[in-house]
Amino acid sequence: MRILVAGLGLIGGSAAKALKRAGYTADGYDRPEIVRRAVETGVVAAAAVDLSLYEVVFVALPPDAAIEWMKAASFRKDAIVADFCGVKCAPERAIYAQERNFRYVGCHPMAGREVSGLSNAIDTLFDGASMIMVDCAATDADAVQTLEKLYGAMGFAQCKHCTAEYHDQKIAYTSQLAHIVSNAYVKSPTANGFPGFTGGSFQDMTRIAGVDEEIWTRLYMLNREAVESELSCLIGHLQEYLHALRAGDEEGLKVLLRNGRVRKEELDRERKIL
């Protein structure tokens, strides 16, 4: 099976390394200097020259670049092309809006690190993680089956299937909102002079604050309605805590905290069941 990984940053580089660990060989596509480094370090076998040679193509480029590249590329007939974009409605609409000779499957690996780039790629990044696979009426079942086999070999613990719309709404909450909160949290002037005053909670809250603004701004804009909805919901809940504090309402604050604790326990039980 001839495999190509397009985009050799943290996710694409880790995908190539995970494939190599599983016994597969992948070629790479990216800027010439990045591909050269990937070949020299053994991350990929060679630079891609003819896209029509590959049976499976993983696209780990930023959303706009991924969409334009998939629309313009000359893939092999019936090739499986899976993008790893953090939003799924936008690429799905773009790909199915035109004629194509390849089998497209929208995917999103639920794994990452607070660092980026090929130099930070690791072959264990996906071990135990979930891979989200988007299904619609045009999704090819055989392509999905092939990808599921590859994802299992790469270390993913499970493949979760949903629509693009469902994915984007959930990701707005589980990932995109969390990065906004962390990014906003570090802007407090009280953060100055913090060494010696922190524990695990500070580390947890700030770990993902250092987003790449070029990539994440586009992710937010491509999923704007869902992110706006989740952010508005969060602000509404925060206002409840602020009002209780301003009013000196100790019992009211206690109820808010209790409700949050109970909700967290419910979510923990759901995660263990699944």
Secondary structure by P-SEA (a helix, b strand, c coil): cbbbbccccaaaaaaaaaaaaacbbbbbbccaaaaaaaaaaccccccccccccccbbbbcccaaaaaaaaaccccccbbbbbbbccccaaaaaaaacccccbbbbbbbbcccccccccccccccccccbbbbbbbcccccaaaaaaaaaaaaaacccbbbbbcaaaaaaaaacccaaaaaaaaaaacccccccccccccaaaaaaccccccaaaaaaaaaaaacaaaaaaaaaaaaaaaaaaaaaaacaaaaaaaaaaaaaaaaaaaaaaaaac
